[in-house]
Amino acid sequence: MTANREKRRAISREAAKRRRRVESDMFEDLSRLLPLQPSVGANLDKPSVIRLTLSYIRMHTLLKVNAASEAWTSHTVGYGQVLGGGEQWRACDGGHDDGEKDAETAQAMEETNMYLSILEGFLMVLSAEGDMIYLSDNISKYMGLTQTELMGHNIFDLTHPCDHGEIRNNLRLMGACACFLEGVWCGAKRDFVMRIKSTLTHRERSANLKSATWKILHCQGRVKLRSTPSSASCLLLTCRPLPLSHTLLSTHTFTSQHNMDMRFTYCDQGVTLLLGYSPEELLGRSIYDLCHTLDTSCLTKNHLNLCLKSQSASGQYRMLVRGGGYVWVESHSAVIPIVRPSKSRLSSYQPLCILCVTYVLSGVEQPSLQFSLDQTTDRYLS
């Protein structure tokens, strides 16, 4: 009996070894099929291989559409083209030879690299459930985490819990659609701010995920809905970290400082050239007094983001010009403590203020119309 038992155990061990060997070979073959650099694919564990494979399949489903939407996909970068220069996946296309395919691939790669170098941020594609099915590989420049570490994970695992409700609202793919173009439904625009984990330190070094800090992203994009099931739809976003770069300040930009209720406490001299108001006239007045009535919701959303997340970008809105008319502007804002000299470094309370950098995007429109009493010349003489 003992000999038979040992024989059965030996047979069971050999069978288990064969199963593990076959499983390992299958995962190795699968990792080699992924459009990754060999050095990256060789270091993937089994869960990562499964996660990236599922992301690849979902991205392939998004790009694999019928002939009616080929014009849209011809300008879309292939999944493998942006994965660090790995081998590109090849779709079935009998109408072009390999030379033409290689030329088109090289051109698309060149254009993509140019766009990503210009873009002050990275690209993100989210499913209806919040899965990150695609991220451009320059995400490591902003988040410290690589593309392969993040793809396939859910956005809710990395974002601030207080922002989950807003993210869910923006992920509702079946909302009102704006147009139908070549088999693709283009949903309404998405514009929101969210906080996400970042392993980059203030010295631009990468830390451990457990010690990650919150980075604030300004996300803009559109929902892409197809005639196929909702699983083939997505939310395409460009994500820019805040605060944005203000190194290119020009004559079309002015800075201002506000109380937490958005009343001016300081404004530079550039506002006089751009809006006609002197800095002294604006002190104590609310920025809502200078906003077009139809755009107050834009400022309210920006104000709420500032109070909750400490940084925000307003999007485009209209600011009234003294004497009549308005200009289109965009404000980038942050909540900062007011620095005041004190004898003791241990200050019991530091009052907060809002610092805004406002970019004027247009000339004066409808200069003959006055939309508010604040535009009249004698308003500030009283």
C-alpha positions in Angstrom: 0.0 0.0 0.0 2.8 2.4 0.9 4.5 1.7 -2.4 1.3 2.4 -4.4 0.7 5.6 -2.4 4.2 6.9 -3.2 3.8 5.9 -6.8 0.6 7.9 -7.0 2.2 10.9 -5.4 5.1 10.8 -7.8 2.7 10.7 -10.7 0.7 13.6 -9.3 3.9 15.6 -8.8 5.0 15.0 -12.4 1.6 16.0 -13.7 1.6 19.2 -11.6 5.1 20.0 -13.0 3.9 19.5 -16.5 0.9 21.8 -15.9 3.1 24.5 -14.4 5.5 24.1 -17.3 2.8 24.4 -19.9 1.3 27.4 -18.0 4.7 29.2 -17.9 5.2 28.5 -21.6 1.8 29.9 -22.4 2.5 33.1 -20.4 5.9 33.5 -22.0 4.3 33.2 -25.5 1.6 35.7 -24.5 4.1 38.2 -23.1 6.1 38.0 -26.4 2.9 38.7 -28.4 2.3 41.9 -26.4 3.6 45.1 -28.2 6.3 45.8 -25.6 10.0 46.1 -25.6 11.7 42.8 -24.9 13.3 44.1 -21.7 9.9 45.1 -20.4 8.0 42.0 -21.4 10.7 39.7 -19.8 10.1 41.1 -16.4 6.3 40.9 -16.2 4.6 38.6 -13.7 1.6 36.5 -14.7 -1.0 39.0 -13.3 0.6 41.8 -15.2 0.6 39.8 -18.4 -3.1 39.1 -18.0 -3.9 42.7 -17.2 -2.0 44.1 -20.2 -3.4 41.5 -22.5 -6.9 42.4 -21.5 -6.1 46.1 -22.1 -4.6 45.3 -25.5 -7.8 43.3 -26.5 -10.0 46.2 -25.4 -7.9 48.8 -27.2 -7.9 46.6 -30.3 -11.7 46.4 -30.1 -11.9 50.1 -29.9 -9.8 50.5 -33.0 -11.3 47.6 -35.0 -14.3 49.1 -36.5 -16.2 48.6 -39.8 -15.3 50.3 -43.1 -17.6 53.2 -42.3 -15.2 54.5 -39.6 -11.9 53.8 -41.3 -11.3 57.5 -41.7 -11.5 57.9 -38.0 -9.1 55.0 -37.2 -6.6 56.0 -39.9 -5.6 59.0 -37.7 -5.6 57.0 -34.5 -2.3 55.8 -33.2 -2.0 52.0 -32.9 -1.7 50.6 -29.5 1.8 49.3 -29.9 3.1 52.5 -31.5 3.0 54.4 -28.2 4.1 51.6 -26.0 7.8 52.6 -25.9 8.7 51.7 -29.5 7.7 48.0 -29.3 6.5 45.8 -32.1 3.3 47.2 -33.5 0.3 44.9 -33.8 -0.8 44.3 -37.4 -4.4 44.4 -38.4 -5.7 42.5 -41.4 -5.5 44.8 -44.5 -5.1 43.3 -47.8 -5.3 46.5 -49.8 -1.8 47.8 -48.9 1.6 46.1 -49.2 4.2 45.9 -46.3 6.1 48.9 -47.7 3.1 51.2 -47.6 2.2 49.9 -44.1 5.7 50.6 -42.8 5.7 54.1 -44.3 2.3 54.9 -42.7 3.4 53.4 -39.4 6.6 55.5 -39.4 4.6 58.7 -40.3 2.0 58.0 -37.6 4.8 57.4 -35.0 6.5 60.6 -35.9 3.3 62.6 -35.6 2.4 61.0 -32.3 5.8 61.7 -30.8 5.5 65.3 -31.9 2.0 65.7 -30.4 3.1 64.2 -27.1 6.2 66.4 -26.9 4.0 69.5 -27.4 1.2 68.3 -25.1 1.7 69.5 -21.5 0.4 66.3 -20.1 -0.6 62.8 -21.2 -3.4 60.8 -22.9 -5.8 58.6 -21.0 -8.6 56.3 -22.3 -11.1 55.1 -19.8 -13.8 52.5 -20.1 -17.3 53.0 -18.8 -16.3 51.2 -15.6 -13.2 53.4 -15.1 -10.6 50.9 -16.3 -7.5 52.6 -17.7 -7.3 50.7 -21.0 -4.7 53.0 -22.5 -2.2 55.6 -21.3 0.5 57.3 -23.3 4.0 56.3 -22.3 5.0 59.9 -21.2 2.8 59.5 -18.1 6.0 58.5 -16.1 7.2 62.1 -16.7 4.2 63.4 -14.7 3.2 60.6 -12.4 6.4 58.7 -11.7 4.5 55.4 -12.6 5.1 53.7 -15.9 2.6 52.9 -18.6 2.8 49.1 -17.9 2.3 49.6 -14.2 -1.0 51.5 -14.6 -2.7 50.1 -17.7 -5.5 47.7 -16.8 -6.0 49.1 -13.3 -9.1 51.0 -12.3 -9.0 54.8 -12.0 -10.9 54.6 -8.7 -8.0 52.7 -7.1 -5.6 55.7 -7.7 -7.8 58.7 -7.3 -9.0 60.6 -4.2 -12.1 59.2 -2.7 -13.8 62.6 -2.6 -13.5 62.8 -6.4 -15.1 59.5 -7.2 -18.6 60.9 -7.5 -17.4 63.5 -10.1 -15.5 60.9 -12.0 -18.5 58.6 -12.2 -20.6 61.4 -13.5 -18.1 62.1 -16.3 -17.9 58.3 -17.1 -21.6 58.1 -18.0 -21.1 57.2 -21.6 -24.8 57.1 -22.5 -25.3 60.8 -21.9 -26.5 63.3 -24.5 -24.5 63.0 -27.7 -23.4 66.0 -29.8 -22.9 64.4 -33.3 -22.5 61.2 -35.3 -19.5 61.0 -37.5 -18.3 58.0 -39.5 -19.8 55.4 -37.1 -18.6 57.1 -34.0 -21.0 59.0 -31.6 -19.2 62.0 -30.2 -20.5 62.7 -26.7 -20.6 66.0 -24.9 -17.3 67.5 -23.7 -15.8 66.5 -20.4 -13.9 69.0 -18.3 -13.1 68.3 -14.7 -10.4 68.3 -12.1 -9.3 65.2 -10.1 -6.6 64.2 -7.7 -4.5 61.1 -8.4 -1.6 59.4 -6.7 1.9 60.4 -7.9 5.2 58.9 -6.8 7.2 61.9 -8.0 8.9 63.8 -5.2 9.6 67.6 -5.3 13.0 66.7 -6.7 11.4 64.8 -9.6 12.5 61.4 -8.2 10.3 58.4 -8.0 9.2 57.1 -4.6 7.3 54.1 -3.4 3.5 53.9 -4.1 2.8 53.7 -0.4 4.3 57.2 0.1 2.6 58.6 -3.0 1.2 62.1 -2.8 -1.8 63.6 -4.6 -1.3 65.3 -7.9 -4.1 67.5 -9.3 -5.0 66.9 -13.0 -7.1 69.0 -15.3 -8.9 66.5 -17.6 -10.5 67.5 -20.8 -12.0 65.3 -23.6 -15.0 63.7 -25.1 -17.0 60.4 -24.9 -16.6 58.1 -27.9 -19.7 56.0 -28.4 -20.0 53.4 -31.2 -22.9 51.5 -32.6 -21.3 48.4 -31.0 -22.0 47.5 -27.4 -21.0 50.0 -24.7 -17.9 47.9 -23.9 -16.5 49.3 -27.2 -17.0 52.9 -26.1 -14.6 55.0 -24.1 -13.8 58.3 -22.6 -10.8 60.0 -24.3 -9.0 62.5 -22.1 -6.0 64.8 -22.1 -4.7 65.2 -18.6 -2.5 68.1 -17.6 -1.0 68.5 -14.1 -1.7 71.7 -12.2 -0.3 74.2 -11.6 0.3 74.7 -15.3 3.5 76.3 -16.5 3.3 80.1 -16.4 6.8 80.7 -17.9 5.3 82.1 -21.1 3.6 85.1 -19.5 3.0 87.9 -22.1 1.1 91.1 -22.5 -2.1 89.1 -22.8 -1.8 87.8 -19.2 -2.4 89.3 -15.8 -2.2 88.0 -12.3 -4.5 88.7 -9.4 -5.0 87.8 -5.8 -8.4 87.2 -4.1 -10.0 86.4 -0.8 -11.7 83.0 -0.5 -14.9 84.6 -1.7 -13.2 85.7 -4.9 -12.9 89.4 -4.0 -9.9 91.2 -5.4 -7.1 92.0 -2.9 -4.4 92.6 -5.6 -4.2 92.9 -9.4 -1.2 93.8 -11.5 -1.1 96.7 -14.0 -1.7 94.4 -17.0 -5.4 94.4 -16.3 -5.6 98.1 -17.3 -4.4 97.4 -20.9 -6.5 94.3 -21.3 -9.8 95.1 -19.6 -9.6 98.9 -19.0 -9.9 98.7 -15.2 -7.2 100.1 -12.9 -6.0 97.8 -10.1 -7.3 100.2 -7.5 -10.8 100.1 -9.0 -11.0 96.3 -8.6 -9.9 96.1 -4.9 -12.8 94.8 -2.8 -14.9 93.8 -5.8 -15.8 90.3 -6.7 -14.6 88.6 -9.9 -18.2 87.6 -10.4 -19.0 91.3 -11.1 -16.8 91.1 -14.1 -18.0 87.8 -15.5 -20.6 87.5 -18.2 -24.0 86.4 -16.7 -24.1 83.2 -18.9 -20.7 82.1 -17.6 -21.2 82.4 -13.9 -21.7 78.6 -13.7 -18.1 78.2 -15.1 -16.7 80.4 -12.4 -18.8 78.7 -9.7 -17.4 75.3 -10.8 -13.9 76.7 -10.7 -14.4 78.3 -7.3 -15.8 75.0 -5.9 -12.8 73.0 -7.2 -10.5 75.6 -5.6 -12.2 75.2 -2.2 -12.2 71.4 -2.4 -8.9 70.6 -4.3 -6.8 73.8 -3.8 -6.1 74.1 -7.6 -8.2 74.4 -10.7 -8.4 75.6 -14.3 -11.5 77.5 -15.2 -12.0 76.7 -18.9 -13.0 79.5 -21.3 -15.4 82.2 -20.0 -16.2 85.8 -20.9 -14.9 88.7 -18.8 -16.5 92.1 -19.2 -14.4 95.1 -20.5 -14.8 98.6 -19.1 -16.8 100.7 -21.5 -18.5 97.8 -23.2 -18.1 94.4 -24.7 -16.2 91.3 -23.4 -13.1 89.2 -24.0 -12.7 85.4 -23.7 -10.3 84.4 -20.9 -9.1 81.4 -19.0 -7.9 81.4 -15.4 -5.6 79.0 -13.7 -5.9 79.3 -9.9 -4.4 77.9 -6.7 -5.2 78.4 -3.0 -2.1 79.5 -1.1 -1.4 80.8 2.5 -0.7 84.5 2.9 2.9 85.0 4.0 3.1 87.6 6.8 6.1 88.5 8.8 5.9 87.4 12.4 8.2 87.3 15.4 7.5 83.7 16.0 7.7 80.9 13.4 4.9 79.1 15.2 1.9 80.8 13.8 -1.4 79.7 15.1 -3.3 80.5 11.9 -2.3 81.3 8.3 -5.1 83.0 6.3 -5.6 81.6 2.8 -6.0 83.5 -0.5 -6.5 82.5 -4.1 -3.8 83.3 -6.7 -5.1 83.5 -10.3 -3.2 83.8 -13.6 -5.7 84.9 -16.3 -5.0 84.4 -20.0 -6.9 86.7 -22.4 -7.7 84.6 -25.5 -9.5 87.1 -27.8 -10.0 90.7 -28.7 -12.9 92.8 -27.5 -16.2 91.4 -28.8 -19.4 93.6 -29.1 -17.7 96.7 -27.7 -20.8 98.8 -28.2 -22.9 96.8 -25.7 -22.8 97.1 -21.9 -23.8 94.0 -20.0 -23.4 95.4 -16.5 -23.3 98.6 -14.5 -19.7 97.7 -13.6 -18.7 98.5 -17.2 -19.8 102.1 -17.0 -17.2 104.7 -16.5 -18.8 106.6 -13.6 -19.4 103.3 -11.7 -16.1 103.7 -9.9 -16.3 107.4 -9.2 -18.8 107.0 -6.4 
